[in-house]
Amino acid sequence: MNICIVTGSSGLIGSETVRFFSAKGFKVIGIDNNFRAHFFGKNGDTSWVKNQLKEKLKNFNHYNCDVRDKKKITNIFKKFSNDVKIVVHCAGQPSHDWAYKNPSLDFEVNANGTLNLLQNFKKYSPKAVFINLSTNKVYGDNPNNLKFVEKKLRYDLPKNHEFFYGIDEKMSIQNCVHSLFGVSKLSGDLMVQEYGKNFGLKTVSFRAGCLTGPMHSGAELHGFLSFLVKQIVNKKKYNIFGYKGKQVRDNLHSIDLVNAFWSFYKSPRYGEIYNIGGSRKSNCSILEAIEIIENLTNIKANYRILKNNRVGDHKWWISNIQKFKKHYPDWNIKHNVTKIIK
């Protein structure tokens, strides 16, 4: 029996991973306690996704479990042990704002929760592959020190700039403001690397830009593209946090990311890191996203631009995915921003 364990299995990437590996013939063990509803309220509730997965997938088992719970996590790994072929860790506290309000909870979930999983992975399923969903926020606000050009709807870099095609893994993580969320995610990210390099385990951290897709329970504090579409379609107000609405994000569709997971699983490495995102193929500013949505829906957006940006937030982020492409040349991005929004 081939087992795939997915944490955060009712979330955007977790649920996409569940469906993908289920279709590949794996028995999928989903770990999720719907903590997103605690973080973000009704908009963040993922119980509808869990119910859908349980109803449609016969080889899916759901465990209502917190990744910090040592006893329950140990019991799961102990039960399936060597049958586990891959662990995809998508659970986490994903919000700058929440981390600022409750640093202890944020660190417990993102750092201690990851360590709890790694310990059990090492003890019970050491031949498996461990995939960690990290974030570009591990680089803090260092990208904001780049010399941007201000255009009508976005900030951008000159074409001759070394990072024009995206920021790569050589970007420093030092001497910057990370946000408390960035620090907790970086702690888990580094731990995943060390378990690979120190213990000879097949581990990877994918440092993602903005991730999105149809199963996203987008909320104001997390999931900007999903939440933006919902607000405009429902004719509700949308708040833009600083940077004149010209802040740029690359957006990667959830199925494109899960296909990257599959590529890594088939040919794993030890303690690896990759920047992953929409790259130059799929990116937009908030103002550009609003324009696309307005053109598709014929609905005028109701938004306001607030003066202050979020602490440690990026003014511009596009992922350079060339390292991953070099290691896995058969992987490709199939969705651009307009296709994602549609």
C-alpha positions as CSV (number, residue, x, y, z in Angstrom):
1,M,0.0,0.0,0.0
2,N,1.3,3.4,-1.0
3,I,0.4,6.1,1.6
4,C,0.5,9.9,1.0
5,I,0.1,12.0,4.2
6,V,-1.1,15.5,3.5
7,T,-1.3,18.1,6.3
8,G,-3.6,21.1,5.7
9,S,-5.6,18.7,3.5
10,S,-8.7,20.9,3.3
11,G,-6.7,24.0,2.2
12,L,-6.0,25.1,-1.3
13,I,-2.8,23.2,-1.9
14,G,-3.6,20.4,0.5
15,S,-6.9,19.5,-1.2
16,E,-5.3,19.7,-4.7
17,T,-2.6,17.4,-3.4
18,V,-5.2,15.0,-2.0
19,R,-7.0,14.8,-5.3
20,F,-3.8,14.4,-7.3
21,F,-2.3,11.6,-5.3
22,S,-5.7,9.9,-4.9
23,A,-5.9,9.8,-8.7
24,K,-2.4,8.3,-8.8
25,G,-3.6,5.3,-6.7
26,F,-2.3,6.4,-3.3
27,K,-4.3,6.0,-0.1
28,V,-4.3,9.5,1.2
29,I,-4.3,10.4,4.8
30,G,-5.5,14.0,5.3
31,I,-4.6,15.9,8.5
32,D,-6.6,19.1,9.1
33,N,-8.5,20.7,12.0
34,N,-10.0,23.6,10.1
35,F,-7.9,26.1,12.1
36,R,-8.2,28.4,9.1
37,A,-11.7,29.2,10.3
38,H,-10.2,30.2,13.6
39,F,-7.8,32.5,11.9
40,F,-10.1,34.1,9.3
41,G,-13.7,33.4,10.3
42,K,-16.4,32.3,7.9
43,N,-14.4,33.2,4.7
44,G,-11.6,31.0,5.8
45,D,-13.7,27.9,6.7
46,T,-12.6,24.9,4.8
47,S,-15.1,22.3,6.0
48,W,-16.8,22.4,2.7
49,V,-13.6,21.2,1.0
50,K,-13.2,18.4,3.6
51,N,-16.8,17.2,3.0
52,Q,-16.3,17.2,-0.7
53,L,-13.1,15.2,-0.5
54,K,-14.7,12.6,1.8
55,E,-17.7,12.3,-0.4
56,K,-15.9,11.9,-3.7
57,L,-12.7,10.0,-2.9
58,K,-12.9,6.4,-1.6
59,N,-9.2,6.2,-0.8
60,F,-9.1,9.3,1.4
61,N,-9.2,9.2,5.2
62,H,-9.5,12.4,7.2
63,Y,-8.0,13.0,10.6
64,N,-9.2,16.0,12.6
65,C,-5.8,16.7,14.1
66,D,-3.5,19.6,14.9
67,V,0.1,19.3,13.6
68,R,1.3,20.4,17.0
69,D,-0.3,17.4,18.7
70,K,2.6,15.1,19.4
71,K,0.5,12.1,20.5
72,K,-1.9,12.1,17.6
73,I,0.8,12.8,14.9
74,T,2.9,10.0,16.3
75,N,0.0,7.6,16.2
76,I,-0.7,8.3,12.6
77,F,3.0,7.8,11.5
78,K,3.3,4.7,13.7
79,K,0.2,3.2,12.2
80,F,1.3,3.6,8.5
81,S,5.1,3.7,9.0
82,N,6.9,2.2,6.0
83,D,3.8,2.3,3.8
84,V,4.2,6.1,3.8
85,K,5.9,7.1,0.5
86,I,5.4,10.9,0.7
87,V,4.5,13.5,3.2
88,V,3.2,16.9,1.9
89,H,3.2,19.5,4.6
90,C,0.8,22.3,3.7
91,A,-0.6,23.1,7.2
92,G,0.3,26.4,8.7
93,Q,-0.6,29.8,10.0
94,P,-0.3,31.9,6.8
95,S,-1.0,35.5,7.8
96,H,1.3,38.4,8.6
97,D,-1.4,40.1,10.7
98,W,-2.2,37.0,12.8
99,A,1.4,36.4,13.5
100,Y,1.7,40.0,14.8
101,K,-1.3,39.5,17.1
102,N,-0.2,36.2,18.5
103,P,3.5,35.4,17.8
104,S,3.5,32.3,20.1
105,L,0.6,30.6,18.3
106,D,2.2,31.4,15.0
107,F,5.5,30.0,15.9
108,E,4.0,26.9,17.5
109,V,2.1,26.0,14.4
110,N,4.6,26.9,11.7
111,A,7.9,26.0,13.4
112,N,7.1,23.5,16.2
113,G,4.4,21.8,14.1
114,T,6.9,21.3,11.3
115,L,9.5,19.9,13.7
116,N,6.9,17.5,15.2
117,L,6.2,16.1,11.7
118,L,9.9,15.8,10.8
119,Q,10.6,13.9,14.0
120,N,8.0,11.3,13.2
121,F,8.9,11.2,9.6
122,K,12.5,10.4,10.5
123,K,11.5,7.8,13.0
124,Y,8.8,5.9,11.2
125,S,9.0,6.7,7.5
126,P,12.6,7.6,6.7
127,K,12.6,6.2,3.2
128,A,9.7,8.5,2.2
129,V,9.8,12.0,0.6
130,F,9.0,15.1,2.7
131,I,7.7,18.1,0.9
132,N,7.3,21.4,2.9
133,L,5.3,24.3,1.6
134,S,7.4,27.3,2.5
135,T,7.0,30.9,1.4
136,N,9.0,33.7,-0.2
137,K,8.5,35.6,3.0
138,V,11.6,33.9,4.3
139,Y,13.5,36.6,2.4
140,G,11.9,39.3,4.5
141,D,11.7,42.7,2.9
142,N,15.1,42.4,1.2
143,P,13.4,42.4,-2.2
144,N,12.1,45.9,-1.4
145,N,15.7,47.2,-1.6
146,L,15.7,46.6,-5.4
147,K,15.5,49.7,-7.6
148,F,12.1,49.6,-9.1
149,V,10.6,51.6,-11.9
150,E,7.1,53.0,-11.2
151,K,4.7,52.5,-14.1
152,K,1.0,53.3,-14.5
153,L,-0.3,50.1,-12.9
154,R,2.7,48.4,-11.4
155,Y,6.2,48.5,-10.1
156,D,8.8,46.7,-12.1
157,L,12.5,46.2,-12.7
158,P,14.5,47.3,-15.8
159,K,15.0,44.5,-18.3
160,N,18.7,44.5,-17.8
161,H,18.4,44.0,-14.0
162,E,19.8,40.7,-12.6
163,F,16.4,39.9,-11.1
164,F,14.2,40.9,-14.0
165,Y,13.2,37.3,-14.6
166,G,12.6,36.8,-10.9
167,I,14.3,36.5,-7.5
168,D,16.3,33.3,-7.1
169,E,17.5,31.3,-4.0
170,K,20.6,33.4,-3.7
171,M,18.6,36.4,-2.3
172,S,19.8,37.0,1.3
173,I,17.6,36.2,4.3
174,Q,19.7,38.4,6.5
175,N,19.4,42.0,7.8
176,C,15.8,42.7,7.0
177,V,12.3,42.8,8.4
178,H,10.8,39.4,7.9
179,S,7.5,39.8,9.7
180,L,6.9,37.3,12.6
181,F,5.2,35.1,10.1
182,G,8.3,35.1,7.9
183,V,10.4,34.1,10.8
184,S,8.2,31.2,11.9
185,K,8.1,29.9,8.3
186,L,11.8,30.3,7.9
187,S,12.4,28.3,11.0
188,G,10.4,25.4,9.6
189,D,12.0,25.8,6.2
190,L,15.6,25.6,7.7
191,M,14.6,22.6,9.8
192,V,13.4,20.7,6.7
193,Q,16.7,21.5,5.0
194,E,18.7,20.3,8.0
195,Y,16.8,17.0,8.3
196,G,17.7,16.4,4.7
197,K,21.3,17.2,5.0
198,N,22.1,16.0,8.5
199,F,20.1,12.8,8.5
200,G,20.2,11.9,4.8
201,L,16.5,12.3,4.3
202,K,14.7,13.2,1.0
203,T,13.3,16.6,1.9
204,V,12.5,19.9,0.1
205,S,11.1,23.3,0.9
206,F,9.2,25.0,-1.9
207,R,9.4,28.8,-1.3
208,A,6.2,29.9,-3.0
209,G,4.9,33.2,-4.2
210,C,1.2,33.7,-4.3
211,L,-0.7,30.4,-4.7
212,T,-4.3,30.3,-5.9
213,G,-7.0,28.2,-7.5
214,P,-10.7,27.3,-7.4
215,M,-10.6,25.6,-4.0
216,H,-9.1,28.7,-2.2
217,S,-11.0,29.9,0.8
218,G,-9.6,33.4,0.3
219,A,-9.9,36.0,3.1
220,E,-8.8,39.6,3.5
221,L,-5.7,38.6,5.5
222,H,-4.7,35.7,3.1
223,G,-5.4,34.7,-0.4
224,F,-5.5,38.0,-2.3
225,L,-6.5,36.9,-5.8
226,S,-9.3,34.6,-4.6
227,F,-10.6,37.2,-2.2
228,L,-10.4,40.0,-4.7
229,V,-12.5,38.1,-7.2
230,K,-15.1,37.3,-4.6
231,Q,-15.3,40.9,-3.4
232,I,-15.7,42.4,-6.9
233,V,-18.2,39.7,-8.1
234,N,-20.3,40.2,-5.0
235,K,-19.9,44.0,-5.3
236,K,-18.2,44.5,-2.0
237,K,-15.4,46.8,-1.0
238,Y,-11.8,45.7,-1.2
239,N,-8.9,47.3,0.8
240,I,-5.5,47.5,-0.8
241,F,-2.7,47.7,1.8
242,G,-0.3,50.4,0.6
243,Y,2.1,50.6,-2.3
244,K,-0.6,52.5,-4.4
245,G,-2.0,49.1,-5.4
246,K,1.0,48.7,-7.7
247,Q,2.6,45.8,-5.7
248,V,3.4,42.9,-8.0
249,R,2.9,39.2,-7.2
250,D,3.4,36.1,-9.4
251,N,0.5,33.7,-9.1
252,L,0.8,30.0,-9.4
253,H,-2.2,27.7,-9.9
254,S,-2.5,25.0,-7.3
255,I,-2.4,22.1,-9.9
256,D,0.8,23.5,-11.4
257,L,2.4,23.5,-8.0
258,V,1.2,19.9,-7.2
259,N,2.7,18.8,-10.5
260,A,6.0,20.2,-9.2
261,F,5.6,18.1,-6.1
262,W,5.1,15.0,-8.3
263,S,8.3,15.8,-10.3
264,F,10.3,16.1,-7.1
265,Y,8.7,12.9,-5.7
266,K,9.8,10.9,-8.8
267,S,13.4,12.1,-8.5
268,P,13.9,13.4,-5.0
269,R,17.0,15.2,-3.6
270,Y,18.3,15.8,0.0
271,G,17.6,19.1,1.9
272,E,16.7,21.0,-1.2
273,I,15.1,24.5,-1.6
274,Y,13.3,26.0,-4.6
275,N,11.7,29.3,-5.3
276,I,8.5,28.5,-7.0
277,G,5.8,30.7,-8.5
278,G,4.2,32.0,-11.6
279,S,7.4,33.6,-12.8
280,R,7.2,36.1,-15.7
281,K,4.5,33.9,-17.2
282,S,1.9,34.5,-14.6
283,N,2.1,37.7,-12.5
284,C,0.2,40.9,-11.9
285,S,-0.2,44.0,-9.7
286,I,-3.4,44.4,-7.7
287,L,-4.5,47.2,-10.0
288,E,-3.8,45.0,-13.0
289,A,-5.8,42.1,-11.4
290,I,-8.7,44.5,-10.8
291,E,-8.6,45.6,-14.5
292,I,-8.7,42.0,-15.7
293,I,-11.6,41.1,-13.4
294,E,-13.6,44.2,-14.4
295,N,-13.1,43.3,-18.1
296,L,-14.2,39.7,-17.5
297,T,-17.3,40.6,-15.4
298,N,-18.3,44.1,-16.5
299,I,-18.5,44.9,-12.8
300,K,-16.8,48.1,-11.5
301,A,-14.6,47.3,-8.6
302,N,-15.2,49.2,-5.3
303,Y,-11.8,49.5,-3.6
304,R,-9.7,51.9,-1.6
305,I,-6.0,52.2,-1.3
306,L,-4.8,52.4,2.3
307,K,-1.7,54.4,3.1
308,N,0.2,51.8,5.0
309,N,1.5,48.5,3.7
310,R,1.7,45.4,5.8
311,V,4.9,44.9,7.9
312,G,7.6,43.1,5.9
313,D,5.3,42.9,2.8
314,H,6.9,42.8,-0.6
315,K,6.6,45.7,-3.1
316,W,7.4,43.3,-5.9
317,W,7.9,39.6,-6.1
318,I,8.4,37.4,-9.1
319,S,9.9,34.0,-8.6
320,N,12.9,32.8,-10.6
321,I,12.1,29.2,-11.2
322,Q,15.2,28.3,-13.2
323,K,16.8,26.2,-10.5
324,F,13.7,23.9,-10.4
325,K,13.4,23.9,-14.2
326,K,17.0,22.9,-14.5
327,H,16.5,19.9,-12.1
328,Y,13.1,19.0,-13.5
329,P,12.9,20.2,-17.1
330,D,9.7,18.4,-17.9
331,W,7.7,20.5,-15.5
332,N,5.9,23.6,-17.0
333,I,3.4,26.3,-15.9
334,K,0.1,25.8,-17.7
335,H,-1.9,28.7,-16.2
336,N,-1.4,32.4,-16.5
337,V,-3.1,35.1,-14.4
338,T,-6.0,35.6,-16.8
339,K,-6.7,31.9,-17.0
340,I,-6.6,31.6,-13.2
341,I,-9.0,34.4,-12.7
342,K,-11.4,33.0,-15.3
